[in-house]
Every structure is written in structure tokens, then in C-alpha cells.
Amino acid sequence: MKTVNDINFKEKKALIRVDFNVPLDASFNITDDTRIRAAKPTIMKILEDGGSCVLMSHLGRPKNKENEFSLKHLVKPLSDVLGVQVKFADDCISENTSKMVSNLKSGEILLLENLRYYEEETKGAITFAEKLSKFGDVYVNDAFGTAHRAHASTAIIANFFPENKCLGLLLASEIENVKKVLETSEKPVTAIIGGAKVSSKITIIENILDKIDHLIIGGGMAFTFVKALGGKIGSSLVEEDKQDLALEILEEAKKKNVAVHLPIDAIIADSFSATANTRVESVGDIPAGWMGLDVGPKTNELFAKVIRDSKTILWNGPVGVFEMEKFAEGTIVLGKNIAKATQNGSFSLVGGGDSVAAVQKFNLTDKVSYVSTGGGAMLEMLEGKTLPGIKALM
Ligand code: AMP
């Protein structure tokens, strides 16, 4: 697959699908501009070649073109990040927008209004994709966050660019970093899977068992394993109907010589609350009415040792209810140990949902090798799926 680095954009218009689905506060200020900054290298490469950029993105899930979902709120912060005054088209496919695109000169950037103001976008309508396709000589997909959707602007549109389509640099680096973990990794490889439920992580675990040496299981999902093994878990989170599956995973891991590390102790609480009474308890000895909401100190030590000896580390999902300070310690210690291993030369990838929020919250983003920008998209890559947005560029 080609990337923008394989194309000279001189006097060409690049039609770029970016992921500017950023969080805004009540006054429409961006509260986290990671996704905007992540799109910058691709845009700058095209401008430096002497090309121009038409940017298209969605923002939120509008129903009736509500003002709060307008991409006009992004024009100033985007212009500031790029150092170029960005022009704005207040719709996606009108005559007027078409004129603005035609008038775009080398070095200029035009941002289109929210793609999801049109229901054709999520429906993957061919006619809508065709209209958008008129706005560029080359189609570039750099929207990793939506690469797992077969929408008009993320997948269908690529059909109108049989030769002139390529990956943006963000999308390319997301793919490369997953490959580093799943295909070209240095051993020992450790996957840390946490979070709430076994059911949402099962496909990932099945896909990676062939590729890893150690599997650390933490978070709420660990208790389904502990209970299946005969432990007493009180009122900890459990998926009763996934206990057999948990035992099958352990059996499969054994066959594949993967060492599974479950928590040995837990911070238990008498209610799911920031003000609950807490204490440390063995993970399989939790009394009725109490629940495990974080891993305990012995588990922290156990996980630390595995991480210290790993050359490649994948982290998905917190090992406790990190949103509450009382139950954040396990996730903080884990993140710090991954940072330490990274400093000592290991490769670490943090991806998929809440573990990304955790590394941001605890200021560890710059201390791991790579933090993915896509939640659902990263999960699907780890599950071994080829994402529609990537397939369309092949
Ligand atoms: P996921 O989206 O599946 O990665 O799950 C993330 C969520 O799991 C976070 O909101 C955590 O608060 C939650 N979580 C982690 N550990 C536990 C636990 N022991 N009990 C309940 N929820 C947990």
C-alpha cells in the first residue's frame, strides 16, 4: 500500500479523510486536540510538496445538523496547530463548496462541514461518495479512528480513485505499530488485557495467543477467571456465562506455552464508590458484600516482574477502576512499569479505549513507545480483522 510519502503532490489536490472527532466543552473549545495534532504530518507533507488539501471529517453523532456538531468550531484551533489559515465550507457537496474546491491554490487548506450531517455518510451511499470524490486528485485516508467503519468517506470513496489513493502517515504508523507487536516482535512478548468484561476482549485474546509468551489478565474481567477456578469473589464483577470460556482460554494458553498471570490479591471495597471502606484481600477469598476494584500490592509486584523481563508489551484495558483515586494505584503502577521497561529498550503499545485514557490521565503518554489514536479501530486490528478503511486502499 502506498503512503503520502510515495506521491508527489505538487499542484495536486489531496482529498483527505481525517478523524477530527475531538471532545468539545460547552463553549466549543477543544479539550483534547490529540487527533488534530496527529493529522498534521500528513497535511504538512502535502503542502510542502506544493499541493493543497481538502479535509473531511465527522464530529459526534448529529441527528439534525445541530450547531454543537459543526466543524466550524475547529477552524481556529486547526489553523493554529497547522500554522496555516484554514478555509471552511459550510456544507459537504453543494455548488458553492465545489467552487471553493476549484479555487483552492497550492498551499491552501479547505475544511468541509461535518460529514455526518448527511445520513448518506454512515449508510455508505455510493452517490454521496462519488460527489465527494470530485474534490480531489488523490484520496488519502488518515482517519484511523473510523477505519473500522465502511462509510462513504472512509471506504466507498476509494473506489473512485483506482490508482490515486494512499494511506496518510497516521494510519500507516498505526498499522506499523500493531505489526511490531503481532508480527515482528522481539521476545518475550507480553499482552496485558484488563477492563471490565471478558466478552469484549475474548476475540483479541484468541487472536494474540499464538503471538505472545505472557498474558497478564487484570481488571473486572479477571474475576470471571478467578471464580471459574473455584475462588470466592464476593460481589465482584463477573460474567457467569463466560466461566467455561475463561477455562478454555487457560487451557488453550497452556497448549500454546503462554504463561497466564492472574491477580493474586485485590483492593476490595464494601461498595462501588469513591468513599467505600477498603482493604487488601486474597483474590479468591473475597467475602460476600465486598468487591475487588483494583489489583493488590502482591499482584503489582508479580506483574512488575513479568513486564520488566518483556521485550514487547501490548496494553489494553485498566487493571482497576482507575477513574476513582482509591482504585487507581494498580493501573498507575502498571503504567509506570511499562514506562520503565520502555526506557530500558522494550517496545510498548497502548491501544484501545480506556487504557489510552489512563496513560493520558497519569501523564505517561510520552513514556511508552506508541499510543494508538483509535479505540474501536485498534481493538478490531488486535482481533485480527482487516479494517474496511484499510482494505479499500489495497
Ligand atoms: P473496557 O472498556 O472493557 O476496557 O473497561 C474499562 C473499564 O473497566 C473502566 O471504566 C474501569 O473502571 C473498569 N474496571 C476495571 N477494573 C474493574 C473492576 N475490578 N471492577 C469493575 N470495573 C472495573
Boltz pocket constraint, residues with backbone or C-beta under 6 A from the ligand:
constraints:
  - pocket:
      binder: B
      contacts: [[A, 194], [A, 195], [A, 196], [A, 197], [A, 200], [A, 218], [A, 219], [A, 220], [A, 221], [A, 237], [A, 292], [A, 293], [A, 294], [A, 316], [A, 317], [A, 318], [A, 319], [A, 320], [A, 321], [A, 322], [A, 323], [A, 352], [A, 353], [A, 354], [A, 355]]
      max_distance: 6.0
